[in-house]
Amino acid sequence: MRYTNRPPKRRWPRRVLVILLVGAVLIVGATVAIRYIYNENLKPVSSSTTIQLVTIEEGSTIDTIAKQLEQKKLIRSAWAFRLYVSSKEVRSALQAGNYELAASQSIPEIVSQLTHGKVATNLVTILPGQRLDQVRKRFIQEGFLEKDVDAALDPKTYAGHPALVDKPTTATLEGYLYPDSFQKSGQSTAASIIGASLDEMNSKLTPDLRSAFARQGLSTYQAITLASIVEKEVPRQADREQVAQIFLKRLRIGMRLESDATASYGAVLAGQKPTSGFSSAYNTYQNAGLPPTPISNVTESSLKAVANPANTDWLFFISGDDGTTHFAKTLDEQEANISRYCTRCSQ
């Protein structure tokens, strides 16, 4: 008989084997289920072929795009969109622009459109910071009849529209046309596009935003008026919040706003060259308080700046020759900033 020092073969207890087998089945089952759910979420949301115009801003992240498409109900799932884009390694190929998309498109079809830059071309665009007369001119250039454009810009056309509930009865639509690109088809009218712009404005004027305006001591119309000044004065969000703080503080202490943008608007209305010295009710160097009406349309950025201004204590600002905004608490500091940063600009 031979003897060996080798240990006997280890046998796994039956219970362990069962656990391992069940675990393996669960893993496989979960994988199959996840794959099924993923594939289902790649499918179109519905059979609707109604076109929606989607603007992908420059610098938008994949998360921003996914959330935007999900909120518009153009895709079933933001995570499925992100996973598909990542798996196909096309994240860097997503392009900014205006796109015509429909709920009848699958995620692969939408991604293909976004990565190949198949943008919508038949658009009417209202640019940020435009005056009402500039919008009117743009619509006429787009081929709409002058009489139809004038009718479309008459507030009476939109009686009862929720965006206009705070607008004074005699006021125009100045300040209320939200800047965006709107699809123009054979059935589009000037009024339908203006109506879509007002719908966008209403979506920005949320109850929370209106409440925030009230906390600043402003009516919604006053807030839109101030936001239009902020819109014209500075482009950066951080600067807008600080400039809004300056204007609000000046209003509270009875100091004139001294905005070049308001004075220029009054001159343009009178058909004169835009200057800060032109005398009108809009010249906030000459008149205290807010101007009579907004001076341009506004973006969400400026509305939010007025609703939630910066927690600072500035009283002056100046845009330097390089476009950078410089702030000051005293007139001496302001004059020093002008001397240092504004060799070509004026206060």
HELIX and SHEET records of a PDB file:
HELIX    1   1 ARG A   14  LEU A   42  1                                  29    
HELIX    2   2 ILE A   62  GLN A   71  1                                  10    
HELIX    3   3 ALA A   78  SER A   87  1                                  10    
HELIX    4   4 ARG A   91  ALA A   93  5                                   3    
HELIX    5   5 ILE A  107  THR A  115  1                                   9    
HELIX    6   6 LEU A  132  GLN A  141  1                                  10    
HELIX    7   7 GLU A  146  ALA A  152  1                                   7    
HELIX    8   8 PRO A  155  TYR A  158  5                                   4    
HELIX    9   9 PRO A  162  LEU A  164  5                                   3    
HELIX   10  10 ALA A  190  LYS A  204  1                                  15    
HELIX   11  11 PRO A  207  ARG A  215  1                                   9    
HELIX   12  12 THR A  220  GLU A  233  1                                  14    
HELIX   13  13 GLN A  237  ILE A  253  1                                  17    
HELIX   14  14 ASP A  260  LEU A  269  1                                  10    
HELIX   15  15 GLU A  300  ALA A  307  1                                   8    
HELIX   16  16 LEU A  331  TYR A  341  1                                  11    
SHEET    1   A 2 GLN A  52  ILE A  56  0                                        
SHEET    2   A 2 GLY A  97  LEU A 101 -1                                        
SHEET    1   B 2 LEU A 123  ILE A 126  0                                        
SHEET    2   B 2 ASP A 180  GLN A 183 -1                                        
SHEET    1   C 2 PHE A 316  SER A 319  0                                        
SHEET    2   C 2 THR A 325  ALA A 328 -1                                        
END                                                                             
